Amino acid sequence: MAKRRDELSIELMKAKAPYEEHKRQLLEQARDLMREAVSPAESRHIQRLTLQELITEAYASGADWNEFGALLRRIRRLGYADITHRVHVACLFVQAVPRFPERARRAFALLAEAERMLKRRRKNHPLRREGMQGIAHAREVAAAAGLTPRKETAVKPLSSGRARTVRSGLSE
């Protein structure tokens, strides 16, 4: 299965296929592979891998929010294949924030969640190092476009006497 997926990806890259063609062929191959799957878990795994490649191609082709957002929703609904998949998707979302600045809060929240999960791994674990490098790069890309995550700035009391955190806006 992996060899067939890789061969198709390489073939599409060499042909410089447009996103729509890439998507069509990937989904067609995924349907064929899911017919061959021996269990529902294997079928879900095929879907997850297909979505990971699709969202990467959508980002690279500059897809609009309708396409990119739909892929994010499908990934969230289906779940992540592993921590590297979660980090990859979060990084792509943050790097795409300059195209969708109104989605910045959600993108940075997804990135922070992935970062928290990575920090649970021991410090010298290769996945932690690689993931943290990817996260730092994604933040740099967004910052270069003038977008940074909201920062907690102060705690103001509510009229009820309870305190609430006040967040600063996005810097643009």
FENJO-V583361 format. One record per residue. N is the residue number from 1. NEAR is the number of other C-alpha atoms within 10 Angstrom. Layout:
BEGIN
N,NEAR
N,NEAR
END
This chain:
BEGIN
1,11
2,9
3,8
4,11
5,17
6,11
7,12
8,16
9,16
10,12
11,13
12,17
13,12
14,9
15,10
16,11
17,13
18,12
19,18
20,14
21,12
22,22
23,19
24,12
25,16
26,20
27,16
28,11
29,17
30,21
31,15
32,11
33,18
34,17
35,11
36,12
37,16
38,10
39,11
40,10
41,10
42,14
43,17
44,17
45,18
46,22
47,21
48,22
49,17
50,18
51,23
52,21
53,14
54,21
55,24
56,15
57,18
58,21
59,17
60,12
61,12
62,13
63,17
64,13
65,15
66,8
67,13
68,20
69,16
70,12
71,17
72,18
73,11
74,13
75,22
76,13
77,9
78,14
79,15
80,19
81,16
82,9
83,16
84,16
85,17
86,23
87,25
88,19
89,24
90,26
91,26
92,20
93,28
94,32
95,25
96,24
97,24
98,19
99,16
100,16
101,17
102,11
103,16
104,23
105,17
106,15
107,23
108,24
109,15
110,19
111,25
112,16
113,15
114,23
115,20
116,11
117,14
118,22
119,15
120,9
121,13
122,11
123,11
124,8
125,11
126,11
127,15
128,20
129,16
130,14
131,21
132,17
133,12
134,17
135,23
136,13
137,15
138,23
139,20
140,16
141,19
142,22
143,18
144,11
145,16
146,13
147,21
148,21
149,21
150,15
151,11
152,11
153,10
154,12
155,12
156,12
157,12
158,10
159,7
160,6
161,8
162,9
163,12
164,11
165,12
166,13
167,12
168,12
169,12
170,15
171,11
172,10
END
